[in-house]
Amino acid sequence: MDAYVNGAIAMPPVEHDVLALAINERLDELAPPRAPYSEEFTELGGAPDESGGKW
């Protein structure tokens, strides 16, 4: 997870969504903002490219 968060590797959308779900459940207990799911993340231009996880 550290490598993904720091942009060193890419994560498949389903794994990204599991991570986003866990983060969002915790944030629901605290306060917004929420972590985006892969579809929202891609629309924001934050998804790693196909060549190896570069942003």
mmJSON file of the N, C-alpha and C atoms, coordinates in Angstrom:
{"data_MODEL":{"atom_site":{
"group_PDB":["ATOM","ATOM","ATOM","ATOM","ATOM","ATOM","ATOM","ATOM","ATOM","ATOM","ATOM","ATOM","ATOM","ATOM","ATOM","ATOM","ATOM","ATOM","ATOM","ATOM","ATOM","ATOM","ATOM","ATOM","ATOM","ATOM","ATOM","ATOM","ATOM","ATOM","ATOM","ATOM","ATOM","ATOM","ATOM","ATOM","ATOM","ATOM","ATOM","ATOM","ATOM","ATOM","ATOM","ATOM","ATOM","ATOM","ATOM","ATOM","ATOM","ATOM","ATOM","ATOM","ATOM","ATOM","ATOM","ATOM","ATOM","ATOM","ATOM","ATOM","ATOM","ATOM","ATOM","ATOM","ATOM","ATOM","ATOM","ATOM","ATOM","ATOM","ATOM","ATOM","ATOM","ATOM","ATOM","ATOM","ATOM","ATOM","ATOM","ATOM","ATOM","ATOM","ATOM","ATOM","ATOM","ATOM","ATOM","ATOM","ATOM","ATOM","ATOM","ATOM","ATOM","ATOM","ATOM","ATOM","ATOM","ATOM","ATOM","ATOM","ATOM","ATOM","ATOM","ATOM","ATOM","ATOM","ATOM","ATOM","ATOM","ATOM","ATOM","ATOM","ATOM","ATOM","ATOM","ATOM","ATOM","ATOM","ATOM","ATOM","ATOM","ATOM","ATOM","ATOM","ATOM","ATOM","ATOM","ATOM","ATOM","ATOM","ATOM","ATOM","ATOM","ATOM","ATOM","ATOM","ATOM","ATOM","ATOM","ATOM","ATOM","ATOM","ATOM","ATOM","ATOM","ATOM","ATOM","ATOM","ATOM","ATOM","ATOM","ATOM","ATOM","ATOM","ATOM","ATOM","ATOM","ATOM","ATOM","ATOM","ATOM","ATOM","ATOM","ATOM","ATOM"],
"id":[1,2,3,4,5,6,7,8,9,10,11,12,13,14,15,16,17,18,19,20,21,22,23,24,25,26,27,28,29,30,31,32,33,34,35,36,37,38,39,40,41,42,43,44,45,46,47,48,49,50,51,52,53,54,55,56,57,58,59,60,61,62,63,64,65,66,67,68,69,70,71,72,73,74,75,76,77,78,79,80,81,82,83,84,85,86,87,88,89,90,91,92,93,94,95,96,97,98,99,100,101,102,103,104,105,106,107,108,109,110,111,112,113,114,115,116,117,118,119,120,121,122,123,124,125,126,127,128,129,130,131,132,133,134,135,136,137,138,139,140,141,142,143,144,145,146,147,148,149,150,151,152,153,154,155,156,157,158,159,160,161,162,163,164,165],
"type_symbol":["N","C","C","N","C","C","N","C","C","N","C","C","N","C","C","N","C","C","N","C","C","N","C","C","N","C","C","N","C","C","N","C","C","N","C","C","N","C","C","N","C","C","N","C","C","N","C","C","N","C","C","N","C","C","N","C","C","N","C","C","N","C","C","N","C","C","N","C","C","N","C","C","N","C","C","N","C","C","N","C","C","N","C","C","N","C","C","N","C","C","N","C","C","N","C","C","N","C","C","N","C","C","N","C","C","N","C","C","N","C","C","N","C","C","N","C","C","N","C","C","N","C","C","N","C","C","N","C","C","N","C","C","N","C","C","N","C","C","N","C","C","N","C","C","N","C","C","N","C","C","N","C","C","N","C","C","N","C","C","N","C","C","N","C","C"],
"label_atom_id":["N","CA","C","N","CA","C","N","CA","C","N","CA","C","N","CA","C","N","CA","C","N","CA","C","N","CA","C","N","CA","C","N","CA","C","N","CA","C","N","CA","C","N","CA","C","N","CA","C","N","CA","C","N","CA","C","N","CA","C","N","CA","C","N","CA","C","N","CA","C","N","CA","C","N","CA","C","N","CA","C","N","CA","C","N","CA","C","N","CA","C","N","CA","C","N","CA","C","N","CA","C","N","CA","C","N","CA","C","N","CA","C","N","CA","C","N","CA","C","N","CA","C","N","CA","C","N","CA","C","N","CA","C","N","CA","C","N","CA","C","N","CA","C","N","CA","C","N","CA","C","N","CA","C","N","CA","C","N","CA","C","N","CA","C","N","CA","C","N","CA","C","N","CA","C","N","CA","C","N","CA","C","N","CA","C","N","CA","C","N","CA","C"],
"label_alt_id":[null,null,null,null,null,null,null,null,null,null,null,null,null,null,null,null,null,null,null,null,null,null,null,null,null,null,null,null,null,null,null,null,null,null,null,null,null,null,null,null,null,null,null,null,null,null,null,null,null,null,null,null,null,null,null,null,null,null,null,null,null,null,null,null,null,null,null,null,null,null,null,null,null,null,null,null,null,null,null,null,null,null,null,null,null,null,null,null,null,null,null,null,null,null,null,null,null,null,null,null,null,null,null,null,null,null,null,null,null,null,null,null,null,null,null,null,null,null,null,null,null,null,null,null,null,null,null,null,null,null,null,null,null,null,null,null,null,null,null,null,null,null,null,null,null,null,null,null,null,null,null,null,null,null,null,null,null,null,null,null,null,null,null,null,null],
"label_comp_id":["MET","MET","MET","ASP","ASP","ASP","ALA","ALA","ALA","TYR","TYR","TYR","VAL","VAL","VAL","ASN","ASN","ASN","GLY","GLY","GLY","ALA","ALA","ALA","ILE","ILE","ILE","ALA","ALA","ALA","MET","MET","MET","PRO","PRO","PRO","PRO","PRO","PRO","VAL","VAL","VAL","GLU","GLU","GLU","HIS","HIS","HIS","ASP","ASP","ASP","VAL","VAL","VAL","LEU","LEU","LEU","ALA","ALA","ALA","LEU","LEU","LEU","ALA","ALA","ALA","ILE","ILE","ILE","ASN","ASN","ASN","GLU","GLU","GLU","ARG","ARG","ARG","LEU","LEU","LEU","ASP","ASP","ASP","GLU","GLU","GLU","LEU","LEU","LEU","ALA","ALA","ALA","PRO","PRO","PRO","PRO","PRO","PRO","ARG","ARG","ARG","ALA","ALA","ALA","PRO","PRO","PRO","TYR","TYR","TYR","SER","SER","SER","GLU","GLU","GLU","GLU","GLU","GLU","PHE","PHE","PHE","THR","THR","THR","GLU","GLU","GLU","LEU","LEU","LEU","GLY","GLY","GLY","GLY","GLY","GLY","ALA","ALA","ALA","PRO","PRO","PRO","ASP","ASP","ASP","GLU","GLU","GLU","SER","SER","SER","GLY","GLY","GLY","GLY","GLY","GLY","LYS","LYS","LYS","TRP","TRP","TRP"],
"label_asym_id":["A","A","A","A","A","A","A","A","A","A","A","A","A","A","A","A","A","A","A","A","A","A","A","A","A","A","A","A","A","A","A","A","A","A","A","A","A","A","A","A","A","A","A","A","A","A","A","A","A","A","A","A","A","A","A","A","A","A","A","A","A","A","A","A","A","A","A","A","A","A","A","A","A","A","A","A","A","A","A","A","A","A","A","A","A","A","A","A","A","A","A","A","A","A","A","A","A","A","A","A","A","A","A","A","A","A","A","A","A","A","A","A","A","A","A","A","A","A","A","A","A","A","A","A","A","A","A","A","A","A","A","A","A","A","A","A","A","A","A","A","A","A","A","A","A","A","A","A","A","A","A","A","A","A","A","A","A","A","A","A","A","A","A","A","A"],
"label_entity_id":["1","1","1","1","1","1","1","1","1","1","1","1","1","1","1","1","1","1","1","1","1","1","1","1","1","1","1","1","1","1","1","1","1","1","1","1","1","1","1","1","1","1","1","1","1","1","1","1","1","1","1","1","1","1","1","1","1","1","1","1","1","1","1","1","1","1","1","1","1","1","1","1","1","1","1","1","1","1","1","1","1","1","1","1","1","1","1","1","1","1","1","1","1","1","1","1","1","1","1","1","1","1","1","1","1","1","1","1","1","1","1","1","1","1","1","1","1","1","1","1","1","1","1","1","1","1","1","1","1","1","1","1","1","1","1","1","1","1","1","1","1","1","1","1","1","1","1","1","1","1","1","1","1","1","1","1","1","1","1","1","1","1","1","1","1"],
"label_seq_id":[1,1,1,2,2,2,3,3,3,4,4,4,5,5,5,6,6,6,7,7,7,8,8,8,9,9,9,10,10,10,11,11,11,12,12,12,13,13,13,14,14,14,15,15,15,16,16,16,17,17,17,18,18,18,19,19,19,20,20,20,21,21,21,22,22,22,23,23,23,24,24,24,25,25,25,26,26,26,27,27,27,28,28,28,29,29,29,30,30,30,31,31,31,32,32,32,33,33,33,34,34,34,35,35,35,36,36,36,37,37,37,38,38,38,39,39,39,40,40,40,41,41,41,42,42,42,43,43,43,44,44,44,45,45,45,46,46,46,47,47,47,48,48,48,49,49,49,50,50,50,51,51,51,52,52,52,53,53,53,54,54,54,55,55,55],
"pdbx_PDB_ins_code":[null,null,null,null,null,null,null,null,null,null,null,null,null,null,null,null,null,null,null,null,null,null,null,null,null,null,null,null,null,null,null,null,null,null,null,null,null,null,null,null,null,null,null,null,null,null,null,null,null,null,null,null,null,null,null,null,null,null,null,null,null,null,null,null,null,null,null,null,null,null,null,null,null,null,null,null,null,null,null,null,null,null,null,null,null,null,null,null,null,null,null,null,null,null,null,null,null,null,null,null,null,null,null,null,null,null,null,null,null,null,null,null,null,null,null,null,null,null,null,null,null,null,null,null,null,null,null,null,null,null,null,null,null,null,null,null,null,null,null,null,null,null,null,null,null,null,null,null,null,null,null,null,null,null,null,null,null,null,null,null,null,null,null,null,null],
"Cartn_x":[0.823,0.0,0.881,1.986,2.902,3.389,3.779,4.259,3.163,1.937,0.812,0.55,0.48,0.211,1.297,2.516,3.634,3.884,2.991,3.069,4.091,4.636,5.656,5.065,3.829,3.175,1.728,1.163,-0.25,-1.043,-2.321,-3.19,-4.416,-4.82,-6.024,-7.235,-8.201,-9.371,-10.08,-10.206,-10.911,-10.144,-8.823,-8.029,-8.083,-8.059,-8.205,-9.538,-10.598,-11.922,-12.014,-11.354,-11.33,-10.632,-9.516,-8.797,-9.652,-10.295,-11.161,-12.317,-12.893,-13.989,-13.527,-12.37,-11.849,-11.587,-10.972,-10.707,-12.008,-12.97,-14.243,-15.021,-14.965,-15.646,-15.043,-13.732,-13.083,-13.406,-13.372,-13.684,-15.134,-16.036,-17.43,-17.527,-16.61,-16.58,-16.004,-15.202,-14.525,-15.225,-14.931,-15.511,-15.047,-15.756,-15.295,-13.955,-13.216,-13.551,-13.386,-13.938,-13.885,-12.862,-12.304,-11.383,-12.192,-11.747,-12.5,-12.331,-13.408,-13.327,-12.642,-12.23,-11.407,-12.054,-13.361,-14.028,-13.91,-14.152,-14.027,-12.569,-11.673,-10.238,-9.73,-10.148,-9.755,-10.29,-11.529,-12.122,-11.381,-10.774,-10.024,-8.607,-8.235,-6.9,-5.832,-6.206,-5.225,-4.765,-5.269,-4.91,-3.523,-2.78,-1.473,-1.629,-0.596,-0.691,-0.444,-0.647,-0.545,0.899,1.896,3.265,4.018,3.374,4.125,3.834,2.737,2.344,2.77,3.252,3.614,2.365,2.367,1.183,1.16],
"Cartn_y":[-1.172,0.0,1.255,1.213,2.353,2.696,1.673,1.911,2.505,2.042,2.572,4.034,4.318,5.679,6.641,6.155,6.996,6.957,6.301,6.308,5.381,4.45,3.546,2.377,2.003,0.899,1.279,0.556,0.71,-0.324,-0.063,-0.994,-1.236,-2.493,-2.766,-2.054,-1.67,-0.933,-1.622,-2.934,-3.62,-3.475,-3.546,-3.369,-1.92,-0.986,0.433,0.653,0.02,0.199,-0.397,-1.516,-2.102,-1.152,-0.589,0.382,1.621,2.135,3.309,3.022,1.835,1.462,1.492,0.897,0.878,2.295,3.116,4.497,5.252,5.082,5.792,5.381,4.105,3.666,4.356,4.487,5.186,6.68,7.275,8.699,8.995,8.055,8.238,8.408,7.776,7.897,9.244,9.855,11.108,12.293,12.515,13.63,13.548,14.21,14.248,14.964,14.917,14.415,12.908,12.334,10.9,10.558,9.35,8.858,8.462,8.852,8.524,7.059,6.475,5.144,5.262,4.14,4.168,4.96,4.853,5.599,7.103,7.555,8.967,9.402,8.544,8.833,9.062,8.205,8.33,9.63,9.978,11.21,12.44,12.347,13.458,13.552,12.551,12.561,12.073,11.315,10.878,9.451,8.744,7.337,7.184,6.182,5.914,5.488,5.722,5.283,3.788,3.215,1.784,1.274,2.149,1.714,1.428,1.525,1.169,2.015,2.692,3.364,4.807,5.418,6.833,7.674,8.769,9.642,10.572],
"Cartn_z":[0.0,0.0,0.0,0.695,0.724,-0.678,-1.449,-2.812,-3.685,-3.521,-4.303,-3.943,-2.658,-2.208,-2.678,-2.77,-3.19,-4.697,-5.447,-6.896,-7.511,-6.741,-7.26,-8.04,-7.755,-8.45,-8.762,-9.72,-10.046,-9.25,-9.07,-8.353,-9.227,-9.412,-10.188,-9.578,-10.416,-9.907,-8.737,-8.759,-7.668,-6.349,-6.393,-5.176,-4.7,-5.648,-5.305,-4.59,-5.109,-4.518,-3.109,-2.864,-1.522,-0.556,-1.001,-0.175,0.067,-0.985,-0.84,0.113,0.034,0.936,2.386,2.659,4.034,4.536,3.688,4.082,4.313,3.396,3.522,4.761,5.11,6.338,7.554,7.564,8.678,8.654,7.469,7.356,7.733,7.463,7.873,9.385,10.095,11.549,11.986,11.132,11.468,10.814,9.537,8.782,7.332,6.401,5.011,4.922,3.868,2.538,2.435,1.392,1.17,0.095,0.177,-0.85,-2.083,-3.285,-4.491,-4.889,-5.444,-6.031,-7.389,-7.98,-9.191,-10.324,-10.519,-11.592,-11.356,-10.144,-9.808,-9.897,-9.446,-9.419,-10.84,-11.771,-13.169,-13.752,-13.441,-13.945,-13.437,-12.261,-11.691,-12.257,-13.071,-13.663,-12.722,-11.685,-10.712,-10.856,-11.862,-12.001,-12.591,-12.132,-12.718,-14.171,-14.976,-16.364,-16.455,-17.627,-17.833,-17.799,-17.895,-18.073,-16.779,-15.651,-14.46,-13.251,-13.231,-12.026,-11.888,-12.947,-12.834,-12.891,-12.207,-12.155,-13.306],
"occupancy":[1.0,1.0,1.0,1.0,1.0,1.0,1.0,1.0,1.0,1.0,1.0,1.0,1.0,1.0,1.0,1.0,1.0,1.0,1.0,1.0,1.0,1.0,1.0,1.0,1.0,1.0,1.0,1.0,1.0,1.0,1.0,1.0,1.0,1.0,1.0,1.0,1.0,1.0,1.0,1.0,1.0,1.0,1.0,1.0,1.0,1.0,1.0,1.0,1.0,1.0,1.0,1.0,1.0,1.0,1.0,1.0,1.0,1.0,1.0,1.0,1.0,1.0,1.0,1.0,1.0,1.0,1.0,1.0,1.0,1.0,1.0,1.0,1.0,1.0,1.0,1.0,1.0,1.0,1.0,1.0,1.0,1.0,1.0,1.0,1.0,1.0,1.0,1.0,1.0,1.0,1.0,1.0,1.0,1.0,1.0,1.0,1.0,1.0,1.0,1.0,1.0,1.0,1.0,1.0,1.0,1.0,1.0,1.0,1.0,1.0,1.0,1.0,1.0,1.0,1.0,1.0,1.0,1.0,1.0,1.0,1.0,1.0,1.0,1.0,1.0,1.0,1.0,1.0,1.0,1.0,1.0,1.0,1.0,1.0,1.0,1.0,1.0,1.0,1.0,1.0,1.0,1.0,1.0,1.0,1.0,1.0,1.0,1.0,1.0,1.0,1.0,1.0,1.0,1.0,1.0,1.0,1.0,1.0,1.0,1.0,1.0,1.0,1.0,1.0,1.0],
"B_iso_or_equiv":[0.0,0.0,0.0,0.0,0.0,0.0,0.0,0.0,0.0,0.0,0.0,0.0,0.0,0.0,0.0,0.0,0.0,0.0,0.0,0.0,0.0,0.0,0.0,0.0,0.0,0.0,0.0,0.0,0.0,0.0,0.0,0.0,0.0,0.0,0.0,0.0,0.0,0.0,0.0,0.0,0.0,0.0,0.0,0.0,0.0,0.0,0.0,0.0,0.0,0.0,0.0,0.0,0.0,0.0,0.0,0.0,0.0,0.0,0.0,0.0,0.0,0.0,0.0,0.0,0.0,0.0,0.0,0.0,0.0,0.0,0.0,0.0,0.0,0.0,0.0,0.0,0.0,0.0,0.0,0.0,0.0,0.0,0.0,0.0,0.0,0.0,0.0,0.0,0.0,0.0,0.0,0.0,0.0,0.0,0.0,0.0,0.0,0.0,0.0,0.0,0.0,0.0,0.0,0.0,0.0,0.0,0.0,0.0,0.0,0.0,0.0,0.0,0.0,0.0,0.0,0.0,0.0,0.0,0.0,0.0,0.0,0.0,0.0,0.0,0.0,0.0,0.0,0.0,0.0,0.0,0.0,0.0,0.0,0.0,0.0,0.0,0.0,0.0,0.0,0.0,0.0,0.0,0.0,0.0,0.0,0.0,0.0,0.0,0.0,0.0,0.0,0.0,0.0,0.0,0.0,0.0,0.0,0.0,0.0,0.0,0.0,0.0,0.0,0.0,0.0],
"pdbx_formal_charge":[null,null,null,null,null,null,null,null,null,null,null,null,null,null,null,null,null,null,null,null,null,null,null,null,null,null,null,null,null,null,null,null,null,null,null,null,null,null,null,null,null,null,null,null,null,null,null,null,null,null,null,null,null,null,null,null,null,null,null,null,null,null,null,null,null,null,null,null,null,null,null,null,null,null,null,null,null,null,null,null,null,null,null,null,null,null,null,null,null,null,null,null,null,null,null,null,null,null,null,null,null,null,null,null,null,null,null,null,null,null,null,null,null,null,null,null,null,null,null,null,null,null,null,null,null,null,null,null,null,null,null,null,null,null,null,null,null,null,null,null,null,null,null,null,null,null,null,null,null,null,null,null,null,null,null,null,null,null,null,null,null,null,null,null,null],
"auth_seq_id":[1,1,1,2,2,2,3,3,3,4,4,4,5,5,5,6,6,6,7,7,7,8,8,8,9,9,9,10,10,10,11,11,11,12,12,12,13,13,13,14,14,14,15,15,15,16,16,16,17,17,17,18,18,18,19,19,19,20,20,20,21,21,21,22,22,22,23,23,23,24,24,24,25,25,25,26,26,26,27,27,27,28,28,28,29,29,29,30,30,30,31,31,31,32,32,32,33,33,33,34,34,34,35,35,35,36,36,36,37,37,37,38,38,38,39,39,39,40,40,40,41,41,41,42,42,42,43,43,43,44,44,44,45,45,45,46,46,46,47,47,47,48,48,48,49,49,49,50,50,50,51,51,51,52,52,52,53,53,53,54,54,54,55,55,55],
"auth_comp_id":["MET","MET","MET","ASP","ASP","ASP","ALA","ALA","ALA","TYR","TYR","TYR","VAL","VAL","VAL","ASN","ASN","ASN","GLY","GLY","GLY","ALA","ALA","ALA","ILE","ILE","ILE","ALA","ALA","ALA","MET","MET","MET","PRO","PRO","PRO","PRO","PRO","PRO","VAL","VAL","VAL","GLU","GLU","GLU","HIS","HIS","HIS","ASP","ASP","ASP","VAL","VAL","VAL","LEU","LEU","LEU","ALA","ALA","ALA","LEU","LEU","LEU","ALA","ALA","ALA","ILE","ILE","ILE","ASN","ASN","ASN","GLU","GLU","GLU","ARG","ARG","ARG","LEU","LEU","LEU","ASP","ASP","ASP","GLU","GLU","GLU","LEU","LEU","LEU","ALA","ALA","ALA","PRO","PRO","PRO","PRO","PRO","PRO","ARG","ARG","ARG","ALA","ALA","ALA","PRO","PRO","PRO","TYR","TYR","TYR","SER","SER","SER","GLU","GLU","GLU","GLU","GLU","GLU","PHE","PHE","PHE","THR","THR","THR","GLU","GLU","GLU","LEU","LEU","LEU","GLY","GLY","GLY","GLY","GLY","GLY","ALA","ALA","ALA","PRO","PRO","PRO","ASP","ASP","ASP","GLU","GLU","GLU","SER","SER","SER","GLY","GLY","GLY","GLY","GLY","GLY","LYS","LYS","LYS","TRP","TRP","TRP"],
"auth_asym_id":["A","A","A","A","A","A","A","A","A","A","A","A","A","A","A","A","A","A","A","A","A","A","A","A","A","A","A","A","A","A","A","A","A","A","A","A","A","A","A","A","A","A","A","A","A","A","A","A","A","A","A","A","A","A","A","A","A","A","A","A","A","A","A","A","A","A","A","A","A","A","A","A","A","A","A","A","A","A","A","A","A","A","A","A","A","A","A","A","A","A","A","A","A","A","A","A","A","A","A","A","A","A","A","A","A","A","A","A","A","A","A","A","A","A","A","A","A","A","A","A","A","A","A","A","A","A","A","A","A","A","A","A","A","A","A","A","A","A","A","A","A","A","A","A","A","A","A","A","A","A","A","A","A","A","A","A","A","A","A","A","A","A","A","A","A"],
"auth_atom_id":["N","CA","C","N","CA","C","N","CA","C","N","CA","C","N","CA","C","N","CA","C","N","CA","C","N","CA","C","N","CA","C","N","CA","C","N","CA","C","N","CA","C","N","CA","C","N","CA","C","N","CA","C","N","CA","C","N","CA","C","N","CA","C","N","CA","C","N","CA","C","N","CA","C","N","CA","C","N","CA","C","N","CA","C","N","CA","C","N","CA","C","N","CA","C","N","CA","C","N","CA","C","N","CA","C","N","CA","C","N","CA","C","N","CA","C","N","CA","C","N","CA","C","N","CA","C","N","CA","C","N","CA","C","N","CA","C","N","CA","C","N","CA","C","N","CA","C","N","CA","C","N","CA","C","N","CA","C","N","CA","C","N","CA","C","N","CA","C","N","CA","C","N","CA","C","N","CA","C","N","CA","C","N","CA","C","N","CA","C","N","CA","C"],
"pdbx_PDB_model_num":[1,1,1,1,1,1,1,1,1,1,1,1,1,1,1,1,1,1,1,1,1,1,1,1,1,1,1,1,1,1,1,1,1,1,1,1,1,1,1,1,1,1,1,1,1,1,1,1,1,1,1,1,1,1,1,1,1,1,1,1,1,1,1,1,1,1,1,1,1,1,1,1,1,1,1,1,1,1,1,1,1,1,1,1,1,1,1,1,1,1,1,1,1,1,1,1,1,1,1,1,1,1,1,1,1,1,1,1,1,1,1,1,1,1,1,1,1,1,1,1,1,1,1,1,1,1,1,1,1,1,1,1,1,1,1,1,1,1,1,1,1,1,1,1,1,1,1,1,1,1,1,1,1,1,1,1,1,1,1,1,1,1,1,1,1]
}}}
